């Protein structure tokens, strides 16, 4: 718990778990930064353990941990209610849809509580859970998105409260561009879920094989599509040229050995891998979506339309791998993300917490 006899505000973060995912890493990075600030009594509520917990600094943080098998259970709801009643925070910030739904219910019983909802994406599938979240989320006192498309999502959902955009923290140290490894090593990082569109990456890379036999594709992440993606790689003759790395703690080492990073996501919030690739000076090939162009710029030369054919996508990857001045095109993105330090992002959140408590 924060030191001091008169904390200015008591803030609780609520996330289902600190498992594999970019939102979890960002939540931890922000908590670690806010613990350095005076005048904040910081709490974390979690409902399950997770792979990223080792990253969390708990030296100035009170953790309320419960182990529940089902985030949508009555037991989870009771735990959340009891914890909020016990701690009496000024602000609760919920991360990810199970926490958003639970907090939207519990917040109704605490009229003085400020509920802030984090938005970490910009589009969702038409499932019941996401429809419920959209309805309940309209009751939040404030929404903080990590991208402009995420803010647009809530404007289109007829949310009437304040919406702020605070970008992610860059989770990698900046360094100058270095020589790319030969033969070509292509890196894709992201959960193995439909949103990440790994199928397009595999198909594009398969088209490179006839002329770039040494090409290697490394896919970092786990998810429900793993078996399908392994089968696809085998079907298109990529089985010996693709490595499904799974979840790893140290993405930086993969970035540092990559020739190119490719991210073909259909939608995003603000992807960590894009920010980290820019920080490490790795050339990026990306889908042409707003979340990517907001960082890389509309004129960035290695953008791929989502409806591009595998051959066209392969041609773009080939350009990024072979053009001598490819790294020079990163400068716009580097300039955009250089200021996304823990200190700057943490200050932005502190300002919004204070504003919310004061009624702004």
N, C-alpha and C positions, 0 to 999 in steps of 0.2 A: 504494500500500500504506500502511496506517496507520503513523504515526510511533510511535516508542517502541521501547525495547530488549527489552521483555518483555510482548508482547501477552497479555492474559488468555485470549483465545480466537481461533481462526482459523475464520471462517465463510464458506462458499461458497454463493451463490445459484445455482441452475441453472434456466434457463428456455429453452425452445426458440428463441424469438426475441423481440425487443422490437417486434413488429408491432402492428397495429391490434387493440385490445381493452382492456377495463377491467382485467383482471388484469395486463397488461403495464404500464399506467400506475401501478397500485398497487405493483408490484414496484420500479419506478424511484423512486417517491416514498419508499418505505421505504429503498432503498439510499442515496438522497441524504441522508436523515435519519441513518442509521446511520454514515455517514462522518464525521459531526460528533462521534461518541462516542469517548472515549478507551478504550484497552484492547481494541480489536477489530481484527483483521487481516482485511479484507473482500475477498472475491473474487467475481467473476461469471463463470459459464460460459454461453455462448450458442452455438447451432449455426447461426444464420442472422441476417442483418441485418433491420432492421425500421423501421417508420415513426416510432416513438416514441424512437429512439435519441438524437435531439437533446435530449431532456429529461434525459438521464442526466449527472450530474456524475461525472466519472471522476478527479477530482483526488486522491482518497484511496482508490482502488479499483484492484485488479488484475483486468484482463479477460482471460479465456481464450476466444478466439473461433475457431470453426471453421465452415467453410461446407460443409454437407452438403445434398444434394438430397432425401434421404429420412431423416426422423427415426427411422424404424424399421429403418434399415440396420445392417449389421455395422460399417460404417465409423463411424457415430455412436456405437455401443456401445464401440468401441475407443478413440475420442477421449475419451469420458467416463471410461473406466477409466484411461487414461494420465494424464489431468489430475488425477483424484483421487489416484492413486499419487504424482504429482509434488508436489502441493500439501500433501497430508496434512492436510486440514482436521479440526477437531474436530467441526464440524457442516456438513452439506449440507442445504439447504432446497430442495426441488424444487417448481416451479410448472408446472401444466398437465400433462395426461395423458402426452404423449410423454416429458417429463422424469421424471415419476413412474415410468413403466415402466422406462426405462433405469436410473434410480437404484436402483430396487428390485432389479435384477439385479446392478449393480455393488456395492451396499452389502454383499452377501453375502461379498465378498472382503476386506472391511475391518472386522473384528469390533469394533474400538475406535471406529469412526465412528458418530456420531449422525446418523441420517437423519430429517429432519422433512419431512412432506409438507403442502403447502398445499392447502386445499380452498376453491375459489372458486365453487362452485355447490351445488345441493342435489338435483339429479335429472339423470339421463342417459338417452339413448336406448338401446335394447337391442342395441347393436352389439358386435362382438367386442372392439374396442379398449377399450371401457369395462368389459366383463366382465373382461378381463385386468388392467386397472388395479385393479379392486376386489379381485381375488385377491392381486396383488402388493402392493397398498397395505396389506394387513393386516400386512405385515412391517415397516412404518415404526415407528420408535421413538416418534414423537409425530405428531399431526395438529393443525394449526392451521387452523380454519375461520374464515371471515369472517361467518358467520351461524349462529344456532342450528339452522335446518333443515339446514345443511351438516354440523353435528356429528351431528344425528340420522341422516343418511345413513350415517355410519360406524358408529354404534351399531347400526343395523339390519343392517349388513354384518358384524356380529360381530367388529368390531375390538376388541381387548382392551387396547390401550395408552392413554395419556393423550390426551384430546381437549380442546383449548382453543378458545375463541371470542374472537378479537380483531377488532373491526370495521375497516373500511377507513378510510383517511385521507380527510378531506374535501379535495378538490383544487381548491376555489374559495374565494375570500375572501368573508367574510360582509358583507352590506350590508342596509340597510333596504328594505322593500317600496317599489316605485315604481309610478306609474300604468302601466296596461297599454296596449299599443299598440292602435289602432283603424285599420282593421278587424282582426278576430281573426286572430292568428297562432298556430297550434298546432304544437308541436315534439315530435318523437319521435326519440330518440337510441338507437341500438343496432345491432349487427350484423344484417344482413338474413338471418336464419336462423329456422327454425321456432320456436325457444324464445321469440323476442321477440314473436311474434304480431302482426306489423305488419298482417296481413290484417284483424284486428278493428279496428284503428285506422282503416284506410282506409274500411271499411264504415260505422263510426260517423260519421266526418266527412262521408261522402257524404250521410248523412241530414240533415245540417245545411244543405245547399245551398239547398233551397227557401226557407228563411226567413233565411239568413245568406249571401247570395250572395258577399260579400267574403271569406269564410273562406279561409285559406291553411294548408295542412298542409306542413310541412317535415320530411323524413325524413333524418336524418344517419346514415351508415353504409354499409358495403359488405357483400356476402355472396352466397351461392348463390341466394337467392330474389329477386334484383333483377328479373330479367325477368318472373317471375310476378307480382310486386307492381306493376310498371309496367302489365302487361296487366290486372290487376284494377282499377287506378285508371281505366284507359280504359273498361273494361266498365261501371263504375258511374257514369261521367260526371264523374270527378274529375281527368281528365288536365290540365285547365287550372288546377286549384286545388291540385295537389300538386307539390312540388319534391323530387326525389331528389338530395340535396346531395352524397352520397358521403362519403368520409372527409375530415375536416378536422382541423387541429391545434387550432384555437381554438374549442372548444365554448362557452366563456364568452360570446363575442359573439352566438351564436345564442340562448343562454339570456336574455341581456339584452334581446333584441328579441322575446321570446316572450310571448304572453298567457297560455298554459297549456302545461305539459309533460304529455304523456300517455305512460304506460308500461304496456303490456298484457301483459307477460311472463307465460308459463305457470309459470316457476320462475326463480330467481335465486340468487346468493350474496348480495351486498349491492351493489346497482347504483350505480355512480358518478353516473349522471344524477340519481337521486333525491336523493342527498346534495348535489350541486351545485345542483340546483334549490332546495332548502331554503335553502342558503347564500345564494343570490342573491335569495330572496324571490319565487320564481315559483310560482304555484298549480299543484298536481299533481293529475292524474287518474290513478289507478292500479288495476291488477287487485288483487282481494282475495286475495292470497297472503300466507303468513306473513312472507316476506322484506320485504314492503311494510308490513304492519300492525305489525311490530316497530318500525318507525321512525315511521310516521305515527300509530299508535294505532288500536285497534279501532273507535273512534267517529268516526274521520275521515269527513267526509260525502261525499267524492268517490271512493269505492271502487266498483269494478265487478266483479261476479261473472264468472268466466270463461265461464259458460254463459249470460250475458245476451244478449239479442237485439241486433242493431245499433241498433234503435230505442231500446231502453232505455239502451244505452251512449251514444247520441247525446244523450239527455235529460240524462245525467249531465254530459257535456262542456258542454252548453248551460248548465246550472246553474253550473258552475265559471267559465264565461266571463261570466255576467251578474250573479251575485250580488255585491252591493256589499261584503259583509264576507268574501269568499272567503279573502282572505289571512290573516285572523285565525285560521283553522283550521290554519294552518301552525305555530303556536307550539309545539305538542307536539313535532312532528318537529324543529324548530329546537333545542329544548332537548335532545333526544336526541343530535343530531349535533354540537352546539357543542364538545363536549370531544374530538372526534376529530381532534385536531391532530397534525401529524407528531411533535411532541415526546412526546405521550402515547402514541400508538400505537407509536412507536419504543421507548419504555421498556418497554412490555408485551412486545414481541418480545425485547428484551435479557434481560428477566427469564426468559423461557422458554428461551432459549439457555443461559443460565447454569445454570438448574435442570436442563436435560437433560444438560449436561456433568457436573454433580455427581452425577448418578444419580437425580435427582428425577422 
